């Protein structure tokens, strides 16, 4: 039987005050919130989040992580 690799996918975590929201992409995050609401532009977030891992503004904190899932055996 062939062993399957674990699946991983990127997760973008937004902390806006006491609220925590999770997104599958930076693009979707900016569909729900404006640059003014987050205090940072889409392009700055896209270009810097991966390298820094976390971006903090006076309005929010944006983190990028990995969602790890177990692969079901067939």
N, CA, C and O atoms as CSV, one atom per row, in Angstrom:
chain,resi,resn,atom,element,x,y,z
A,1,UNK,N,N,0.834,-1.175,0.000
A,1,UNK,CA,C,0.000,0.000,0.000
A,1,UNK,C,C,0.888,1.250,0.000
A,1,UNK,O,O,1.886,1.320,0.717
A,2,UNK,N,N,0.508,2.212,-0.804
A,2,UNK,CA,C,1.276,3.450,-0.946
A,2,UNK,C,C,0.934,4.403,0.202
A,2,UNK,O,O,-0.240,4.612,0.508
A,3,UNK,N,N,1.960,4.980,0.835
A,3,UNK,CA,C,1.751,5.909,1.934
A,3,UNK,C,C,1.499,7.302,1.384
A,3,UNK,O,O,2.248,7.791,0.538
A,4,UNK,N,N,0.446,7.934,1.867
A,4,UNK,CA,C,0.124,9.290,1.429
A,4,UNK,C,C,0.819,10.299,2.319
A,4,UNK,O,O,1.039,10.044,3.503
A,5,UNK,N,N,1.168,11.449,1.750
A,5,UNK,CA,C,1.798,12.519,2.516
A,5,UNK,C,C,0.722,13.341,3.221
A,5,UNK,O,O,-0.417,13.424,2.761
A,6,UNK,N,N,1.102,13.941,4.334
A,6,UNK,CA,C,0.177,14.816,5.041
A,6,UNK,C,C,-0.108,16.034,4.180
A,6,UNK,O,O,0.767,16.528,3.470
A,7,UNK,N,N,-1.333,16.505,4.252
A,7,UNK,CA,C,-1.723,17.678,3.496
A,7,UNK,C,C,-1.543,18.917,4.348
A,7,UNK,O,O,-1.866,18.911,5.535
A,8,UNK,N,N,-1.030,19.974,3.751
A,8,UNK,CA,C,-0.855,21.240,4.432
A,8,UNK,C,C,-1.373,22.353,3.536
A,8,UNK,O,O,-1.209,22.318,2.316
A,9,UNK,N,N,-2.001,23.339,4.161
A,9,UNK,CA,C,-2.410,24.507,3.390
A,9,UNK,C,C,-2.252,25.762,4.223
A,9,UNK,O,O,-2.315,25.729,5.452
A,10,UNK,N,N,-2.049,26.845,3.542
A,10,UNK,CA,C,-1.811,28.144,4.163
A,10,UNK,C,C,-3.093,28.655,4.816
A,10,UNK,O,O,-4.186,28.486,4.275
A,11,UNK,N,N,-2.948,29.281,5.980
A,11,UNK,CA,C,-4.059,29.915,6.677
A,11,UNK,C,C,-3.637,31.326,7.066
A,11,UNK,O,O,-2.541,31.533,7.588
A,12,UNK,N,N,-4.500,32.278,6.811
A,12,UNK,CA,C,-4.250,33.653,7.203
A,12,UNK,C,C,-5.167,33.958,8.387
A,12,UNK,O,O,-6.388,33.837,8.285
A,13,UNK,N,N,-4.569,34.352,9.504
A,13,UNK,CA,C,-5.307,34.628,10.737
A,13,UNK,C,C,-5.369,36.128,10.950
A,13,UNK,O,O,-4.340,36.802,10.987
A,14,UNK,N,N,-6.576,36.645,11.090
A,14,UNK,CA,C,-6.783,38.066,11.343
A,14,UNK,C,C,-7.290,38.243,12.766
A,14,UNK,O,O,-8.293,37.645,13.157
A,15,UNK,N,N,-6.595,39.062,13.531
A,15,UNK,CA,C,-7.066,39.451,14.856
A,15,UNK,C,C,-7.446,40.915,14.773
A,15,UNK,O,O,-6.601,41.785,14.562
A,16,UNK,N,N,-8.719,41.167,14.940
A,16,UNK,CA,C,-9.268,42.515,14.852
A,16,UNK,C,C,-9.962,42.790,16.180
A,16,UNK,O,O,-11.118,42.414,16.371
A,17,UNK,N,N,-9.258,43.442,17.092
A,17,UNK,CA,C,-9.771,43.604,18.450
A,17,UNK,C,C,-9.793,42.243,19.137
A,17,UNK,O,O,-8.775,41.553,19.192
A,18,UNK,N,N,-10.953,41.860,19.657
A,18,UNK,CA,C,-11.109,40.545,20.301
A,18,UNK,C,C,-11.591,39.470,19.332
A,18,UNK,O,O,-11.764,38.314,19.719
A,19,UNK,N,N,-11.806,39.847,18.080
A,19,UNK,CA,C,-12.323,38.918,17.073
A,19,UNK,C,C,-11.169,38.234,16.340
A,19,UNK,O,O,-10.189,38.882,15.971
A,20,UNK,N,N,-11.291,36.919,16.132
A,20,UNK,CA,C,-10.295,36.136,15.409
A,20,UNK,C,C,-10.980,35.493,14.198
A,20,UNK,O,O,-11.956,34.756,14.339
A,21,UNK,N,N,-10.453,35.784,13.015
A,21,UNK,CA,C,-11.012,35.252,11.775
A,21,UNK,C,C,-9.914,34.548,10.999
A,21,UNK,O,O,-8.746,34.929,11.079
A,22,UNK,N,N,-10.287,33.522,10.249
A,22,UNK,CA,C,-9.323,32.713,9.518
A,22,UNK,C,C,-9.691,32.679,8.039
A,22,UNK,O,O,-10.853,32.502,7.674
A,23,UNK,N,N,-8.671,32.853,7.195
A,23,UNK,CA,C,-8.874,32.929,5.751
A,23,UNK,C,C,-7.938,31.984,5.022
A,23,UNK,O,O,-6.856,31.668,5.516
A,24,UNK,N,N,-8.350,31.539,3.860
A,24,UNK,CA,C,-7.531,30.693,3.018
A,24,UNK,C,C,-6.611,31.490,2.109
A,24,UNK,O,O,-5.712,30.928,1.483
A,25,UNK,N,N,-6.834,32.799,2.034
A,25,UNK,CA,C,-5.980,33.638,1.185
A,25,UNK,C,C,-6.032,35.083,1.642
A,25,UNK,O,O,-6.992,35.516,2.279
A,26,UNK,N,N,-4.997,35.810,1.310
A,26,UNK,CA,C,-4.939,37.236,1.595
A,26,UNK,C,C,-5.984,37.961,0.753
A,26,UNK,O,O,-6.591,38.929,1.211
A,27,UNK,N,N,-6.190,37.502,-0.460
A,27,UNK,CA,C,-7.171,38.130,-1.349
A,27,UNK,C,C,-8.567,38.094,-0.730
A,27,UNK,O,O,-9.289,39.089,-0.794
A,28,UNK,N,N,-8.958,36.978,-0.138
A,28,UNK,CA,C,-10.273,36.882,0.475
A,28,UNK,C,C,-10.382,37.791,1.699
A,28,UNK,O,O,-11.435,38.381,1.940
A,29,UNK,N,N,-9.319,37.904,2.457
A,29,UNK,CA,C,-9.298,38.812,3.599
A,29,UNK,C,C,-9.629,40.231,3.151
A,29,UNK,O,O,-10.417,40.924,3.795
A,30,UNK,N,N,-9.021,40.663,2.037
A,30,UNK,CA,C,-9.253,42.016,1.543
A,30,UNK,C,C,-10.560,42.142,0.762
A,30,UNK,O,O,-10.936,43.250,0.379
A,31,UNK,N,N,-11.255,41.041,0.518
A,31,UNK,CA,C,-12.623,41.108,-0.005
A,31,UNK,C,C,-13.576,41.487,1.125
A,31,UNK,O,O,-14.579,42.163,0.895
A,32,UNK,N,N,-13.262,41.049,2.345
A,32,UNK,CA,C,-14.126,41.292,3.500
A,32,UNK,C,C,-13.818,42.594,4.224
A,32,UNK,O,O,-14.704,43.165,4.858
A,33,UNK,N,N,-12.580,43.076,4.144
A,33,UNK,CA,C,-12.162,44.287,4.851
A,33,UNK,C,C,-11.422,45.211,3.905
A,33,UNK,O,O,-10.761,44.762,2.969
A,34,UNK,N,N,-11.539,46.501,4.158
A,34,UNK,CA,C,-10.828,47.484,3.340
A,34,UNK,C,C,-9.443,47.748,3.928
A,34,UNK,O,O,-9.160,47.396,5.073
A,35,UNK,N,N,-8.603,48.365,3.135
A,35,UNK,CA,C,-7.270,48.761,3.599
A,35,UNK,C,C,-7.381,49.736,4.773
A,35,UNK,O,O,-6.557,49.706,5.687
A,36,UNK,N,N,-8.382,50.584,4.747
A,36,UNK,CA,C,-8.583,51.552,5.833
A,36,UNK,C,C,-8.973,50.829,7.129
A,36,UNK,O,O,-8.522,51.216,8.207
A,37,UNK,N,N,-9.795,49.797,7.034
A,37,UNK,CA,C,-10.210,49.054,8.226
A,37,UNK,C,C,-9.053,48.283,8.853
A,37,UNK,O,O,-9.005,48.114,10.071
A,38,UNK,N,N,-8.113,47.809,8.015
A,38,UNK,CA,C,-6.998,47.000,8.499
A,38,UNK,C,C,-5.739,47.817,8.777
A,38,UNK,O,O,-4.871,47.387,9.536
A,39,UNK,N,N,-5.644,48.981,8.168
A,39,UNK,CA,C,-4.474,49.826,8.381
A,39,UNK,C,C,-3.261,49.403,7.576
A,39,UNK,O,O,-2.134,49.770,7.910
A,40,UNK,N,N,-3.480,48.630,6.512
A,40,UNK,CA,C,-2.390,48.175,5.648
A,40,UNK,C,C,-2.974,47.834,4.281
A,40,UNK,O,O,-4.140,47.457,4.173
A,41,UNK,N,N,-2.163,47.967,3.247
A,41,UNK,CA,C,-2.648,47.671,1.897
A,41,UNK,C,C,-2.533,46.184,1.570
A,41,UNK,O,O,-1.773,45.442,2.193
A,42,UNK,N,N,-3.300,45.787,0.590
A,42,UNK,CA,C,-3.261,44.403,0.102
A,42,UNK,C,C,-1.847,44.052,-0.368
A,42,UNK,O,O,-1.327,42.988,-0.029
A,43,UNK,N,N,-1.232,44.934,-1.139
A,43,UNK,CA,C,0.077,44.631,-1.723
A,43,UNK,C,C,1.176,44.552,-0.666
A,43,UNK,O,O,2.066,43.707,-0.760
A,44,UNK,N,N,1.120,45.426,0.338
A,44,UNK,CA,C,2.092,45.346,1.422
A,44,UNK,C,C,1.941,44.041,2.187
A,44,UNK,O,O,2.928,43.403,2.553
A,45,UNK,N,N,0.701,43.654,2.422
A,45,UNK,CA,C,0.438,42.398,3.134
A,45,UNK,C,C,0.941,41.218,2.310
A,45,UNK,O,O,1.641,40.345,2.822
A,46,UNK,N,N,0.579,41.201,1.036
A,46,UNK,CA,C,0.978,40.096,0.163
A,46,UNK,C,C,2.494,39.976,0.050
A,46,UNK,O,O,3.028,38.867,0.049
A,47,UNK,N,N,3.189,41.102,-0.044
A,47,UNK,CA,C,4.636,41.085,-0.238
A,47,UNK,C,C,5.425,40.811,1.034
A,47,UNK,O,O,6.563,40.349,0.954
A,48,UNK,N,N,4.857,41.082,2.205
A,48,UNK,CA,C,5.622,40.988,3.443
A,48,UNK,C,C,5.189,39.890,4.409
A,48,UNK,O,O,5.982,39.492,5.262
A,49,UNK,N,N,3.977,39.394,4.307
A,49,UNK,CA,C,3.470,38.456,5.310
A,49,UNK,C,C,4.248,37.149,5.347
A,49,UNK,O,O,4.553,36.643,6.427
A,50,UNK,N,N,4.567,36.607,4.207
A,50,UNK,CA,C,5.285,35.328,4.189
A,50,UNK,C,C,6.665,35.453,4.843
A,50,UNK,O,O,7.063,34.589,5.624
A,51,UNK,N,N,7.377,36.507,4.530
A,51,UNK,CA,C,8.726,36.695,5.070
A,51,UNK,C,C,8.700,36.991,6.564
A,51,UNK,O,O,9.529,36.482,7.318
A,52,UNK,N,N,7.749,37.810,6.988
A,52,UNK,CA,C,7.693,38.222,8.384
A,52,UNK,C,C,6.893,37.251,9.257
A,52,UNK,O,O,7.191,37.081,10.439
A,53,UNK,N,N,5.879,36.619,8.669
A,53,UNK,CA,C,5.039,35.707,9.431
A,53,UNK,C,C,3.949,36.397,10.226
A,53,UNK,O,O,2.932,35.785,10.550
A,54,UNK,N,N,4.152,37.672,10.543
A,54,UNK,CA,C,3.163,38.453,11.290
A,54,UNK,C,C,3.298,39.922,10.914
A,54,UNK,O,O,4.403,40.448,10.781
A,55,UNK,N,N,2.155,40.567,10.748
A,55,UNK,CA,C,2.120,41.997,10.484
A,55,UNK,C,C,1.170,42.610,11.508
A,55,UNK,O,O,0.028,42.171,11.646
A,56,UNK,N,N,1.643,43.621,12.221
A,56,UNK,CA,C,0.815,44.304,13.213
A,56,UNK,C,C,0.659,45.764,12.817
A,56,UNK,O,O,1.638,46.449,12.521
A,57,UNK,N,N,-0.570,46.224,12.814
A,57,UNK,CA,C,-0.857,47.645,12.605
A,57,UNK,C,C,-1.556,48.147,13.858
A,57,UNK,O,O,-1.780,47.381,14.795
A,58,UNK,N,N,-1.897,49.417,13.879
A,58,UNK,CA,C,-2.628,49.940,15.029
A,58,UNK,C,C,-4.081,49.470,15.049
A,58,UNK,O,O,-4.800,49.710,16.020
A,59,UNK,N,N,-4.518,48.795,13.969
A,59,UNK,CA,C,-5.905,48.335,13.871
A,59,UNK,C,C,-6.071,46.819,13.948
A,59,UNK,O,O,-7.136,46.334,14.330
A,60,UNK,N,N,-5.029,46.065,13.588
A,60,UNK,CA,C,-5.175,44.606,13.544
A,60,UNK,C,C,-3.823,43.903,13.599
A,60,UNK,O,O,-2.765,44.530,13.533
A,61,UNK,N,N,-3.895,42.589,13.722
A,61,UNK,CA,C,-2.715,41.729,13.597
A,61,UNK,C,C,-3.059,40.662,12.558
A,61,UNK,O,O,-4.106,40.019,12.638
A,62,UNK,N,N,-2.176,40.484,11.592
A,62,UNK,CA,C,-2.367,39.462,10.559
A,62,UNK,C,C,-1.207,38.487,10.656
A,62,UNK,O,O,-0.042,38.883,10.636
A,63,UNK,N,N,-1.539,37.206,10.761
A,63,UNK,CA,C,-0.516,36.162,10.839
A,63,UNK,C,C,-0.752,35.167,9.702
A,63,UNK,O,O,-1.865,35.033,9.192
A,64,UNK,N,N,0.304,34.487,9.325
A,64,UNK,CA,C,0.173,33.416,8.339
A,64,UNK,C,C,0.726,32.148,8.951
A,64,UNK,O,O,1.807,32.155,9.539
A,65,UNK,N,N,-0.006,31.068,8.817
A,65,UNK,CA,C,0.430,29.791,9.354
A,65,UNK,C,C,0.050,28.665,8.416
A,65,UNK,O,O,-0.375,28.887,7.283
A,66,UNK,N,N,0.213,27.460,8.914
A,66,UNK,CA,C,-0.080,26.269,8.122
A,66,UNK,C,C,-1.133,25.444,8.846
A,66,UNK,O,O,-1.007,25.166,10.039
A,67,UNK,N,N,-2.164,25.058,8.123
A,67,UNK,CA,C,-3.188,24.171,8.636
A,67,UNK,C,C,-2.778,22.757,8.254
A,67,UNK,O,O,-2.661,22.435,7.071
A,68,UNK,N,N,-2.565,21.928,9.240
A,68,UNK,CA,C,-2.124,20.553,8.974
A,68,UNK,C,C,-3.311,19.617,9.157
A,68,UNK,O,O,-4.043,19.693,10.144
A,69,UNK,N,N,-3.479,18.747,8.194
A,69,UNK,CA,C,-4.587,17.796,8.254
A,69,UNK,C,C,-4.048,16.378,8.114
A,69,UNK,O,O,-3.037,16.136,7.455
A,70,UNK,N,N,-4.739,15.469,8.740
A,70,UNK,CA,C,-4.364,14.070,8.640
A,70,UNK,C,C,-4.964,13.475,7.370
A,70,UNK,O,O,-6.128,13.716,7.051
A,71,UNK,N,N,-4.178,12.712,6.666
A,71,UNK,CA,C,-4.653,12.064,5.457
A,71,UNK,C,C,-5.294,10.743,5.852
A,71,UNK,O,O,-4.719,9.941,6.587
A,72,UNK,N,N,-6.506,10.542,5.339
A,72,UNK,CA,C,-7.186,9.276,5.620
A,72,UNK,C,C,-6.563,8.166,4.800
A,72,UNK,O,O,-6.280,8.334,3.614
A,73,UNK,N,N,-6.349,7.019,5.450
A,73,UNK,CA,C,-5.811,5.882,4.685
A,73,UNK,C,C,-6.940,5.198,3.940
A,73,UNK,O,O,-8.065,5.098,4.428
A,74,UNK,N,N,-6.617,4.740,2.768
A,74,UNK,CA,C,-7.614,4.129,1.888
A,74,UNK,C,C,-7.641,2.638,2.095
A,74,UNK,O,O,-8.417,1.939,1.444
